[in-house]
Amino acid sequence: MKLLLAGDSTVANQPVLENTDLGLMYCGWGQKIEAFLSHVPVHNFAVSGYTVTAFREKGQYEKLLKILKPGDYAFFQFGHNDQKVEALAADGGYADALRQFIKEIRDVHGQPVLVTSAARNTWHNEYEYNDLLINYANAMKHVAAKNDVPLLDLHDASMQWLISLGLKGAKRYFYPGDYTHPNPYGGCQWAKMVATLICEHTHPAMRRLQAALKPQKDWPIMDIDASAADPVTGWLFPPENDTNEVLETLYKNVKM
C-alpha cells in the first residue's frame, strides 16, 4: 500500500536548505505526512502553482497513475490556484475535474480521497477571519458526498487552528510575509491535522490507512513558542514584503 499525493504548493515537497533557519523555508504538509505513518511509502506529485487541470495537462497525473497499484490511496488537494481561473469555478470546472479523478482512480482499483484546501491566514481585520476558499471547500464536500469518497476537511481544521491563534499568532507558522505557504513548523502542524482526520474518519475505505498510522505518542512534535516571534508583527523574521494586502486585492473580485 502506498500513499500518492496530488496538489499544489501547500502539499508539495519544498527545498530543504542547509544551514538555514526553519522559519526561512517553505514546507508543504505532504513532505511531513510520512512521519505519521508506519511503513507506508509516500509519493508526492504535488507541484507549486498547479490547478486541477494543470496537474493533468502537465504530466503529473500520468506519473501518479503509472505507479498506482490496486489498493493504493490517492489524495487530491487543490483550490488555491483554481480560484484564480474563471474556467475552474468551484461548482464548475473544479468539481468536474474532481469527479473525473475519482472515476479514473477507481477504474484502476485505487482509493481516491479528497482533502479540502488548507486555509490561508487572511483576515478582514484583527478579529474577523476572511475565508477565501470556502466555496472550493464546499464544492469538494459536495463531490465527496455524492460519490461516496472519503473527505478530509483540512480547510476547516486549519481555519479553526488559525482562528485560535489569531492573525498575528499564526504568522510564526508561515514563511515571512506569506499568508498561504507555511514554514516547516506550519507544514508539520497541517500534516498532524491530516493524520488526525485520518484517525477519526468513519468511512470503511479509510480503515487500512488508519491501521498504518503510528501511535499518537510517536507522532512528531514540531512546534514553536510564541516568544520566538516578534511581539509587534508576529513574524519569526522581518518579511521582505507583506502579501496580505496583495491577496485582498487579488481575490476581491474573484468569482468563487
HELIX and SHEET records of a PDB file:
HELIX    1   1 LEU A   22  LEU A   24  5                                   3    
HELIX    2   2 TRP A   29  GLN A   31  5                                   3    
HELIX    3   3 ILE A   33  PHE A   36  5                                   4    
HELIX    4   4 VAL A   52  GLU A   57  1                                   6    
HELIX    5   5 GLN A   60  ILE A   67  1                                   8    
HELIX    6   6 ASP A   82  LYS A   84  5                                   3    
HELIX    7   7 GLU A   86  LEU A   88  5                                   3    
HELIX    8   8 ALA A   90  TYR A   94  3                                   5    
HELIX    9   9 ALA A   95  ASP A  107  1                                  13    
HELIX   10  10 ILE A  134  LYS A  146  1                                  13    
HELIX   11  11 LEU A  154  ALA A  170  1                                  17    
HELIX   12  12 LYS A  171  TYR A  173  5                                   3    
HELIX   13  13 PRO A  184  GLU A  200  1                                  17    
HELIX   14  14 PRO A  204  MET A  206  5                                   3    
HELIX   15  15 ARG A  207  ALA A  211  1                                   5    
HELIX   16  16 GLN A  216  ASP A  218  5                                   3    
HELIX   17  17 ALA A  226  ALA A  228  5                                   3    
HELIX   18  18 ASN A  244  TYR A  251  1                                   8    
SHEET    1   A 5 VAL A  42  ASN A  44  0                                        
SHEET    2   A 5 LEU A   3  GLY A   7  1                                        
SHEET    3   A 5 TYR A  73  GLN A  77  1                                        
SHEET    4   A 5 GLN A 111  VAL A 115  1                                        
SHEET    5   A 5 LEU A 151  LEU A 152  1                                        
END                                                                             
